[in-house]
């Protein structure tokens, strides 16, 4: 791993360690603890059924989606680089009586401590901006899948991340769409995405990857794209002008049906 990526990852790990207990409070996990899966309808249509499948969840954070996938029948293993996040995930699994495994590792260093392969490698929602090397990411995914295995992601659309996310109203381009080696350093007093009352102390380093970067990296490592869909809604309030359309999705009313806010992709490892 390149030095600048390693240093950025170290800073980002401190951020995720800090916000893990914040998210335990703000994610609204009461339903999860009562046995209700948090996986949204788009993912259910595109990925399911998963019952009985060995599933590896990359960048699992505090494990709410990992445990939801287990509630829906998968045999789950979660991976994350934040020990504080994983401690919460393990505690939630114990409280729910779910036999989930959680492994501390960087997704850029996989397979690393993981010895087996999986039917499904899954990652979703706010994950790619933390990846400093898209090729290493895709290579790890391919190595962790059985031949014929499935990779799936639902993520914010890279076009969205061009825009100034501090001002409501007319969209204004602030960041490049195309990838740059040096990450963007966010050191402002921006509230946490899940708890608007909390201002994180640790700052972050983030990258943007184009849709082409993502697809080509997966294809280079032997994955065949089965579907690629773009959606005019997002899974969190990523822009000040967004309004909720239900419990899961946010839209920009003045741009609804005009610009992509998220995408989903499913690919299969060649036999």
C-alpha positions in Angstrom: 0.0 0.0 0.0 1.4 3.4 -1.0 2.5 5.7 1.9 0.0 8.4 1.3 -2.8 5.9 1.1 -1.6 4.3 4.3 -1.5 7.6 6.1 -4.9 8.6 4.9 -6.3 5.2 6.0 -4.8 5.7 9.5 -6.6 9.1 9.8 -9.8 7.7 8.5 -9.7 4.7 11.0 -9.5 7.2 13.8 -12.6 8.9 12.4 -14.6 5.7 12.2 -13.5 4.7 15.7 -14.8 8.0 17.0 -18.2 7.9 15.3 -18.9 4.2 15.9 -20.7 4.9 19.3 -22.4 7.9 17.8 -23.9 5.6 15.1 -24.9 3.0 17.6 -27.2 5.7 19.0 -28.2 7.4 15.7 -28.8 4.4 13.4 -32.1 3.5 15.0 -31.3 -0.1 15.7 -34.4 -0.9 17.8 -36.1 -2.6 14.8 -32.9 -4.6 14.0 -32.7 -5.8 17.6 -36.4 -6.9 17.3 -35.5 -9.0 14.3 -36.3 -6.6 11.4 -33.8 -6.5 8.5 -32.6 -3.1 7.3 -31.9 -4.2 3.7 -33.8 -2.0 1.2 -36.0 -3.0 -1.6 -33.6 -2.3 -4.4 -31.0 -4.6 -2.9 -33.6 -7.3 -2.3 -34.7 -7.2 -5.9 -31.2 -7.3 -7.3 -29.3 -9.6 -4.9 -31.7 -11.9 -3.2 -32.3 -14.7 -2.4 -29.3 -15.1 -0.1 -30.5 -17.8 2.3 -27.8 -20.3 3.1 -25.1 -18.4 1.1 -21.7 -17.7 2.6 -21.5 -13.9 2.5 -18.6 -11.6 3.2 -19.5 -8.0 4.0 -16.7 -5.5 3.3 -16.5 -2.2 5.3 -19.2 -3.5 7.6 -18.8 -0.7 10.2 -21.0 -1.5 13.3 -22.6 -4.5 11.6 -26.2 -3.4 11.2 -26.4 -4.4 7.5 -24.3 -7.5 8.2 -26.7 -8.7 10.8 -29.6 -7.8 8.6 -28.2 -10.0 5.9 -28.0 -12.7 8.5 -31.6 -12.2 9.5 -32.4 -12.7 5.8 -30.7 -16.1 5.8 -27.0 -15.6 4.9 -24.1 -17.0 6.8 -22.2 -13.8 7.4 -18.7 -12.5 8.0 -18.0 -8.8 8.3 -14.7 -7.0 7.7 -13.7 -3.5 8.8 -10.6 -1.6 9.7 -12.1 0.1 12.8 -11.7 -1.9 16.0 -14.3 0.2 17.8 -16.8 -0.5 15.1 -16.2 -4.2 15.3 -16.5 -4.3 19.0 -20.0 -2.9 18.6 -20.8 -5.3 15.8 -19.8 -8.3 17.9 -21.9 -7.1 20.8 -24.9 -6.6 18.6 -24.5 -10.1 17.2 -24.3 -11.5 20.7 -27.4 -9.6 21.8 -29.3 -10.9 18.7 -28.1 -14.5 19.0 -26.5 -14.4 15.5 -23.4 -16.5 14.8 -21.6 -13.8 12.8 -17.8 -13.5 12.5 -16.1 -10.1 12.4 -12.6 -9.6 11.2 -10.4 -6.5 11.5 -8.6 -5.8 8.3 -8.2 -3.1 5.6 -10.0 -4.0 2.4 -6.9 -3.1 0.5 -5.0 -5.9 2.2 -7.3 -8.7 1.4 -7.5 -11.7 1.4 -4.9 -11.2 4.1 -6.3 -12.9 7.3 -9.2 -14.5 5.4 -8.5 -18.0 4.3 -11.8 -19.0 2.6 -13.8 -17.9 -0.4 -17.5 -16.9 -0.4 -20.6 -17.2 -2.5 -21.3 -13.5 -2.2 -19.0 -10.5 -1.5 -21.1 -7.5 -0.5 -20.4 -3.9 0.2 -22.8 -1.0 0.1 -23.6 2.6 1.1 -20.9 5.1 1.6 -17.9 2.8 1.1 -15.9 3.7 -2.1 -14.8 7.2 -1.0 -12.6 5.5 1.6 -10.8 3.4 -1.0 -7.4 4.7 -2.1 -6.6 2.0 -4.6 -9.6 0.7 -6.7 -7.5 -2.0 -8.4 -6.4 -3.5 -5.1 -10.0 -3.4 -3.9 -11.3 -5.2 -7.0 -8.4 -7.8 -6.8 -9.3 -8.6 -3.2 -13.0 -9.1 -4.1 -12.1 -11.5 -7.0 -9.8 -13.5 -4.8 -12.4 -13.8 -2.1 -15.2 -15.1 -4.4 -15.7 -18.7 -5.4 -15.8 -19.3 -9.2 -19.3 -18.3 -10.2 -19.7 -16.2 -7.0 -21.5 -12.9 -6.9 -20.3 -9.4 -6.0 -22.8 -6.7 -5.2 -22.7 -3.0 -4.3 -25.2 -0.2 -3.9 -23.5 3.2 -3.5 -23.7 6.9 -4.0 -23.3 7.9 -7.6 -19.8 9.4 -8.3 -21.4 12.2 -10.3 -23.1 13.4 -7.1 -19.8 14.0 -5.4 -18.9 16.7 -7.8 -21.3 19.1 -6.2 -21.0 21.5 -3.3 -22.7 19.7 -0.4 -22.9 22.7 1.9 -25.4 24.9 -0.1 -29.0 24.2 -0.9 -30.6 25.4 -4.2 -28.9 25.3 -7.6 -26.2 22.7 -7.8 -22.7 24.0 -8.1 -19.7 21.9 -9.2 -17.0 22.0 -6.5 -15.0 18.8 -7.0 -13.6 16.9 -10.0 -15.6 13.9 -11.3 -12.4 12.2 -12.4 -10.2 10.4 -10.0 -7.1 12.1 -8.6 -4.3 10.3 -6.7 -4.3 12.8 -3.8 -7.5 12.5 -1.7 -9.7 15.4 -0.7 -9.0 16.4 2.9 -12.2 17.3 4.8 -11.3 19.4 7.9 -14.4 21.6 8.2 -17.0 21.5 11.0 -19.5 19.4 9.0 -22.0 17.5 11.1 -22.0 13.7 11.0 -24.1 12.2 8.2 -26.2 10.2 10.7 -26.4 12.7 13.6 -26.6 16.3 12.7 -26.0 17.3 16.3 -22.5 15.7 16.3 -19.4 17.4 14.9 -16.6 14.7 14.4 -13.3 15.7 15.8 -11.2 13.6 13.5 -11.0 14.7 9.9 -11.1 12.5 6.8 -9.4 11.9 3.5 -11.6 10.7 0.6 -11.3 9.7 -3.0 -13.7 9.8 -5.9 -13.9 7.0 -8.5 -15.8 7.3 -11.8 -18.3 4.7 -12.8 -15.8 3.6 -15.4 -13.0 3.2 -12.8 -15.2 0.9 -10.7 -16.5 -1.2 -13.6 -13.1 -1.5 -15.3 -11.4 -2.6 -12.1 -13.9 -5.4 -11.5 -13.7 -6.5 -15.2 -9.8 -6.5 -15.1 -10.0 -9.0 -12.2 -12.3 -11.5 -13.9 -15.8 -10.3 -12.9 -18.6 -10.1 -15.5 -21.0 -7.3 -14.9 -24.6 -8.6 -14.7 -26.4 -5.4 -14.0 -25.6 -1.7 -13.5 -28.6 0.5 -12.5 -28.6 4.2 -11.7 -31.2 5.7 -9.3 -32.5 9.3 -8.7 -32.5 8.8 -4.9 -29.9 8.5 -2.2 -29.8 6.5 1.1 -29.0 9.5 3.3 -29.4 13.2 3.3 -26.3 13.9 1.3 -27.2 17.5 0.2 -28.9 20.3 2.2 -31.9 20.5 -0.3 -32.8 16.8 -0.1 -36.1 15.7 1.3 -37.1 12.2 2.5 -39.5 10.3 0.4 -39.8 7.4 2.8 -37.8 5.8 5.6 -35.0 4.7 3.3 -34.5 7.3 0.5 -33.8 11.0 -0.1 -34.3 13.0 -3.3 -33.5 16.4 -4.6 -37.0 17.6 -5.5 -35.9 20.2 -8.1 -33.7 17.6 -9.9 -35.8 14.5 -9.4 -35.6 12.2 -12.4 -32.8 14.4 -13.9 -29.5 13.3 -12.3 -28.3 10.1 -10.8 -27.8 10.0 -7.0 -26.9 6.4 -6.5 -26.1 3.3 -8.5 -26.2 -0.5 -8.0 -24.0 -3.1 -9.6 -24.0 -6.9 -9.6 -21.1 -9.0 -11.1 -20.2 -12.6 -11.3 -16.7 -14.2 -11.1 -16.0 -16.2 -14.1 -16.0 -20.0 -13.6 
